[in-house]
């Protein structure tokens, strides 16, 4: 019921217009009216109604409660009190709603008033079109919600998340610092400078934070002009024994020099501290055209510094442990180059770049009797100090077994037994194989026969590069890895011509980037052939081949052992076959004297004649069968006597009343070295004498 008395109050009206409507519809109308009234009275969300020309026709009292917004907004446009660029963005969005009828929901826009542009405020805008009863468009309604604080909080959380992510990707202090600086610039600051304690890079303990004097290295800088901040510069600073995070305006910071890139900026600094020690410092700066930092920004920087300090300290501890492991590993390996009379070797060993530390790769070059040489390459399962210690035990065992002059398959069988015993002694059965399992390739080279004898325990075969540059991998049947047991090892014999190169490696060299080991072996052959140019030193070839096959970070240790072989010429060795008869002793002496005379070694004639006589006499007396006598001239004079007996000779001290038993003792006194080795047909006793100086 509506009063019809124009201008008069409802109480004085005599005529009324009465409408009849369902009660439900009336209630909805009243609810809508109350809703609209309260909506325009609330002050948490700005509410505005625009006409078709985007003129304000109705607003609540807190549309934009900021300096520069007029109290009376009826008929005003957004461009009357907002900066032109901001108003254009909003007008474009509202016109699109008017034209299409598609609501705008949660559109973020930064707005600045004309009076106070400043940093601006982030508004979340939603809008929908208004239509009359005949679907005629009469305007658009928009809500404005200030979400500046929420967006800044989300931005800080995102920044903290990104900083944490880059800090967790590596254990290299310098790389972590560079990544962090690039995260801070430009979103958080215009310049970021990160200094790290000098002790971090050597793995030493950093200076306690309550000390006054600290030495930092400028490790990373982002956003600075070239040359403004020198990476690697060492900075000595006095903190007075008190560390506190702080903010400053322009050049108020005492630690900022006039030439520093932060010298004319709003800035903050936060210390990197861990376990009571000063690890480093982060400084950030903003130019004067950006808003100064706030207390919340300083809290964020302090949180980032706290996480960075833990990462840098872990990197320092990792560096210390890795340096110890690598140092131990290298101290347990032989020299990178070795020279014998018949073999020249050069090696490359690169430890892994992974956070788990070095692996258990090892190689060895072992001189054997009769100018022969053993080449060894092995790889222990696992990484870290445990793998290094296991490698040392296995390398010692290989050297001990090699001193017995065992053939490769027999040596690996003994080594397999040793690894199995080590694994069985481990209390944790699940980790025993991971602690002591290994692969190994053992091969010997005989310079007289040019024959190589090789056997493998789960290890890649050696490559043989002929003098003409052709390369092949030796066709051998690898046995199981050491510690597995149950299967025998098989030796393979092949010939290596003079000036051939043998290449032994671990799987870290041929497995990288290749799904199939055969592909990696082929890549190694293709890299070796052109690199081994005639006359080129092996010391140059190894690094080039490794650099070509594994150019990036190493996921595993890489070992490459190259050996150039040189046989003993026919003029430098002589051999005779003798019957087991006492009469051949004088014949043997004559052979020895004649050969030494041809070589110009008459100075060694008496000793060598005596040695040959004694050894042949013993072979006739105790072994029988065919006897072999051989002389070899290399860097020393080698005398060998072979027989069919498997009895190992032993040197003992004879009593005064005994007529015999003094032969080996006499031989040991007259020669530089002596020993014996088993062969497939018996044994060989050998002696070595130093050659007289050349005249």
KAVENQUI-V230036 format. One record per residue. RES is the residue in three letters. SS is DSSP state (@ for helix, = for strand, . for the rest). D_CENTER is the distance of its C-alpha to the mean C-alpha in whole Angstrom. Layout:
BEGIN
res=[RES:RES]
ss=[SS:SS]
d_center=[D_CENTER:D_CENTER]
END
This chain:
BEGIN
res=[UNK:UNK:UNK:UNK:UNK:UNK:UNK:UNK:UNK:UNK:UNK:UNK:UNK:UNK:UNK:UNK:UNK:UNK:UNK:UNK:UNK:UNK:UNK:UNK:UNK:UNK:UNK:UNK:UNK:UNK:UNK:UNK:UNK:UNK:UNK:UNK:UNK:UNK:UNK:UNK:UNK:UNK:UNK:UNK:UNK:UNK:UNK:UNK:UNK:UNK:UNK:UNK:UNK:UNK:UNK:UNK:UNK:UNK:UNK:UNK:UNK:UNK:UNK:UNK:UNK:UNK:UNK:UNK:UNK:UNK:UNK:UNK:UNK:UNK:UNK:UNK:UNK:UNK:UNK:UNK:UNK:UNK:UNK:UNK:UNK:UNK:UNK:UNK:UNK:UNK:UNK:UNK:UNK:UNK:UNK:UNK:UNK:UNK:UNK:UNK:UNK:UNK:UNK:UNK:UNK:UNK:UNK:UNK:UNK:UNK:UNK:UNK:UNK:UNK:UNK:UNK:UNK:UNK:UNK:UNK:UNK:UNK:UNK:UNK:UNK:UNK:UNK:UNK:UNK:UNK:UNK:UNK:UNK:UNK:UNK:UNK:UNK:UNK:UNK:UNK:UNK:UNK:UNK:UNK:UNK:UNK:UNK:UNK:UNK:UNK:UNK:UNK:UNK:UNK:UNK:UNK:UNK:UNK:UNK:UNK:UNK:UNK:UNK:UNK:UNK:UNK:UNK:UNK:UNK:UNK:UNK:UNK:UNK:UNK:UNK:UNK:UNK:UNK:UNK:UNK:UNK:UNK:UNK:UNK:UNK:UNK:UNK:UNK:UNK:UNK:UNK:UNK:UNK:UNK:UNK:UNK:UNK:UNK:UNK:UNK:UNK:UNK:UNK:UNK:UNK:UNK:UNK:UNK:UNK:UNK:UNK:UNK:UNK:UNK:UNK:UNK:UNK:UNK:UNK:UNK:UNK:UNK:UNK:UNK:UNK:UNK:UNK:UNK:UNK:UNK:UNK:UNK:UNK:UNK:UNK:UNK:UNK:UNK:UNK:UNK:UNK:UNK:UNK:UNK:UNK:UNK:UNK:UNK:UNK:UNK:UNK:UNK:UNK:UNK:UNK:UNK:UNK:UNK:UNK:UNK:UNK:UNK:UNK:UNK:UNK:UNK:UNK:UNK:UNK:UNK:UNK:UNK:UNK:UNK:UNK:UNK:UNK:UNK:UNK:UNK:UNK:UNK:UNK:UNK:UNK:UNK:UNK:UNK:UNK:UNK:UNK:UNK:UNK:UNK:UNK:UNK:UNK:UNK:UNK:UNK:UNK:UNK:UNK:UNK:UNK:UNK:UNK:UNK:UNK:UNK:UNK:UNK:UNK:UNK:UNK:UNK:UNK:UNK:UNK:UNK:UNK:UNK:UNK:UNK:UNK:UNK:UNK:UNK:UNK:UNK:UNK:UNK:UNK:UNK:UNK:UNK:UNK:UNK:UNK:UNK:UNK:UNK:UNK:UNK:UNK:UNK:UNK:UNK:UNK:UNK:UNK:UNK:UNK:UNK:UNK:UNK:UNK:UNK:UNK:UNK:UNK:UNK:UNK:UNK:UNK:UNK:UNK:UNK:UNK:UNK:UNK:UNK:UNK:UNK:UNK:UNK:UNK:UNK:UNK:UNK:UNK:UNK:UNK:UNK:UNK:UNK:UNK:UNK:UNK:UNK:UNK:UNK:UNK:UNK:UNK:UNK:UNK:UNK:UNK:UNK:UNK:UNK:UNK:UNK:UNK:UNK:UNK:UNK:UNK:UNK:UNK:UNK:UNK:UNK:UNK:UNK:UNK:UNK:UNK:UNK:UNK:UNK:UNK:UNK:UNK:UNK:UNK:UNK:UNK:UNK:UNK:UNK:UNK:UNK:UNK:UNK:UNK:UNK:UNK:UNK:UNK:UNK:UNK:UNK:UNK:UNK:UNK:UNK:UNK:UNK:UNK:UNK:UNK:UNK:UNK:UNK:UNK:UNK:UNK:UNK:UNK:UNK:UNK:UNK:UNK:UNK:UNK:UNK:UNK:UNK:UNK:UNK:UNK:UNK:UNK:UNK:UNK:UNK:UNK:UNK:UNK:UNK:UNK:UNK:UNK:UNK:UNK:UNK:UNK:UNK:UNK:UNK:UNK:UNK:UNK:UNK:UNK:UNK:UNK:UNK:UNK:UNK:UNK:UNK:UNK:UNK:UNK:UNK:UNK:UNK:UNK:UNK:UNK:UNK:UNK:UNK:UNK:UNK:UNK:UNK:UNK:UNK:UNK:UNK:UNK:UNK:UNK:UNK:UNK:UNK:UNK:UNK:UNK:UNK:UNK:UNK:UNK:UNK:UNK:UNK:UNK:UNK:UNK:UNK:UNK:UNK:UNK:UNK:UNK:UNK:UNK:UNK:UNK:UNK:UNK:UNK:UNK:UNK:UNK:UNK:UNK:UNK:UNK:UNK:UNK:UNK:UNK:UNK:UNK:UNK:UNK:UNK:UNK:UNK:UNK:UNK:UNK:UNK:UNK:UNK:UNK:UNK:UNK:UNK:UNK:UNK:UNK:UNK:UNK:UNK:UNK:UNK:UNK:UNK:UNK:UNK:UNK:UNK:UNK:UNK:UNK:UNK:UNK:UNK:UNK:UNK:UNK:UNK:UNK:UNK:UNK:UNK:UNK:UNK:UNK:UNK:UNK:UNK:UNK:UNK:UNK:UNK:UNK:UNK:UNK:UNK:UNK:UNK:UNK:UNK:UNK:UNK:UNK:UNK:UNK:UNK:UNK:UNK:UNK:UNK:UNK:UNK:UNK:UNK:UNK:UNK:UNK:UNK:UNK:UNK:UNK:UNK:UNK:UNK:UNK:UNK:UNK:UNK:UNK:UNK:UNK:UNK:UNK:UNK:UNK:UNK:UNK:UNK:UNK:UNK:UNK:UNK:UNK:UNK:UNK:UNK:UNK:UNK:UNK:UNK:UNK:UNK:UNK:UNK:UNK:UNK:UNK:UNK:UNK:UNK:UNK:UNK:UNK:UNK:UNK]
ss=[.:=:=:.:.:.:.:.:.:.:.:.:.:.:.:=:=:.:.:.:.:.:@:@:@:@:@:@:@:@:@:@:@:@:@:@:@:@:@:@:@:.:.:.:.:=:=:=:=:=:.:.:.:.:.:=:=:=:=:.:.:.:.:.:.:.:.:.:.:.:.:.:.:.:.:.:.:@:@:@:.:=:.:@:@:@:@:@:@:@:@:@:@:@:@:@:@:@:@:@:.:.:.:=:=:=:=:=:=:=:=:.:=:.:.:.:.:.:.:.:=:=:=:=:=:=:=:=:=:=:=:.:.:.:.:.:=:=:=:=:=:=:=:=:=:=:.:@:@:@:@:@:@:@:@:@:@:@:@:@:@:@:@:@:@:@:@:.:.:.:.:.:@:@:@:@:@:@:@:@:@:@:@:@:=:.:.:.:=:.:=:=:=:=:=:=:=:@:@:@:@:@:.:.:.:.:.:=:.:.:.:.:=:=:=:=:=:=:=:=:=:=:.:.:.:.:.:.:.:.:.:.:.:=:=:=:=:=:.:.:.:.:.:.:.:=:=:=:.:.:.:.:.:.:.:.:.:.:.:.:.:.:.:.:.:=:=:=:=:=:=:=:=:=:.:.:=:=:=:=:=:=:=:=:=:=:.:.:.:.:.:.:.:.:@:@:@:@:@:@:@:@:@:@:@:@:@:@:@:@:@:@:@:@:@:@:@:@:@:@:@:@:@:@:@:@:@:@:@:@:@:@:.:.:.:.:=:=:=:.:.:.:=:=:=:=:=:=:=:=:.:.:.:.:.:.:.:.:=:=:=:=:=:=:=:=:=:.:@:@:@:.:=:=:=:=:=:=:=:=:=:=:=:.:@:@:@:@:@:@:@:@:@:@:@:@:@:@:@:@:@:@:@:.:.:.:.:@:@:@:@:@:@:@:@:@:@:@:@:@:@:@:@:@:.:.:.:.:@:@:@:@:@:@:@:@:.:=:=:=:=:=:=:=:=:=:.:.:.:.:=:=:=:=:=:=:=:.:.:.:.:.:=:=:=:.:.:.:.:.:=:=:=:.:.:.:.:.:=:.:.:=:.:.:.:.:.:.:.:.:.:=:=:=:=:.:.:.:.:.:=:=:=:=:=:.:@:@:@:@:.:.:.:.:.:.:@:@:@:@:@:@:@:@:@:@:@:@:@:@:@:.:.:.:.:.:.:@:@:@:@:@:@:@:@:@:@:@:@:.:.:.:.:.:.:.:.:=:=:=:=:=:=:=:=:.:.:.:.:@:@:@:=:=:=:=:=:=:.:.:.:.:.:@:@:@:@:@:@:@:@:@:@:@:@:@:@:@:@:.:.:@:@:@:@:@:@:@:@:@:@:@:@:@:@:@:@:@:@:@:@:@:.:.:.:.:=:=:=:=:=:=:=:.:.:=:=:=:=:=:=:=:=:.:.:.:.:.:.:.:.:.:.:.:.:.:.:.:.:.:.:.:@:@:@:@:@:@:@:@:.:.:=:=:=:=:=:=:=:.:.:=:=:=:=:=:=:=:=:=:.:.:.:.:.]
d_center=[86:86:88:90:92:90:90:91:89:88:91:94:93:96:94:91:89:88:85:84:81:79:78:74:74:76:73:70:72:72:69:67:69:68:65:65:67:64:61:63:63:60:58:54:54:55:58:59:62:62:65:64:64:61:64:63:66:65:62:62:62:58:57:55:56:54:56:58:59:62:64:66:64:67:67:64:61:57:57:60:58:54:53:53:50:49:53:52:49:51:54:52:51:55:56:54:55:59:59:57:57:54:53:50:48:45:45:43:44:44:48:49:53:55:56:53:50:47:44:46:45:44:46:46:49:50:54:56:59:63:66:69:71:72:68:69:66:67:63:60:59:55:54:52:49:47:44:42:41:40:38:36:35:34:32:31:29:28:26:25:23:22:21:19:17:15:15:13:11:8:9:9:13:14:12:13:17:17:16:19:21:21:22:25:27:29:30:30:31:31:29:26:25:23:23:21:22:22:21:18:16:17:17:21:23:24:28:29:31:34:34:35:33:30:27:25:23:23:20:20:24:25:28:29:31:30:30:31:28:27:23:22:26:26:29:31:33:35:35:38:37:37:34:35:34:36:37:39:41:41:41:42:39:39:36:36:37:40:37:34:33:34:38:40:38:38:35:33:31:29:28:24:25:24:26:29:27:26:23:23:26:26:29:30:33:35:38:41:42:40:41:40:37:39:38:36:34:34:33:30:29:29:27:24:24:24:21:19:21:19:16:16:17:15:12:15:15:12:12:15:14:11:14:16:14:13:17:19:17:18:21:22:21:24:25:23:26:29:33:36:39:38:34:32:28:25:21:18:15:11:9:6:3:3:6:8:8:10:12:15:16:19:22:25:28:32:35:38:41:43:41:38:35:32:29:26:23:21:18:18:17:15:12:13:16:18:17:17:21:22:21:23:26:26:25:28:30:30:31:34:35:35:37:40:39:39:38:34:35:37:34:32:35:35:31:31:34:32:29:31:33:29:28:32:32:29:31:28:29:27:24:25:24:21:21:23:23:22:23:24:26:29:32:34:36:40:41:44:44:41:40:36:36:33:32:29:28:25:24:24:27:27:28:31:31:35:37:38:34:34:31:31:30:32:33:33:33:30:31:29:26:27:28:29:33:36:36:36:35:36:36:37:39:38:39:37:39:39:37:35:31:29:25:23:20:17:17:13:15:17:16:13:15:18:20:22:22:25:24:21:23:25:23:22:26:26:24:26:29:29:27:29:32:35:35:31:30:27:25:25:24:21:19:20:20:16:16:18:16:13:13:9:6:6:6:8:10:12:16:19:22:25:29:32:35:39:41:44:47:51:52:50:51:54:55:58:59:62:64:64:67:68:70:66:65:67:66:62:63:65:62:60:62:62:59:58:61:59:56:58:57:60:59:57:60:61:58:57:60:61:57:58:61:60:57:60:62:60:59:63:64:61:59:62:61:60:58:56:55:53:52:49:49:45:44:46:49:48:51:51:53:53:55:55:55:52:53:50:52:52:53:56:58:62:65:68:70:68:68:65:61:60:59:55:56:57:55:52:54:55:51:48:46:47:46:47:45:46:46:47:51:51:49:49:50:48:49:47:49:48:50:52:51:52:56]
END
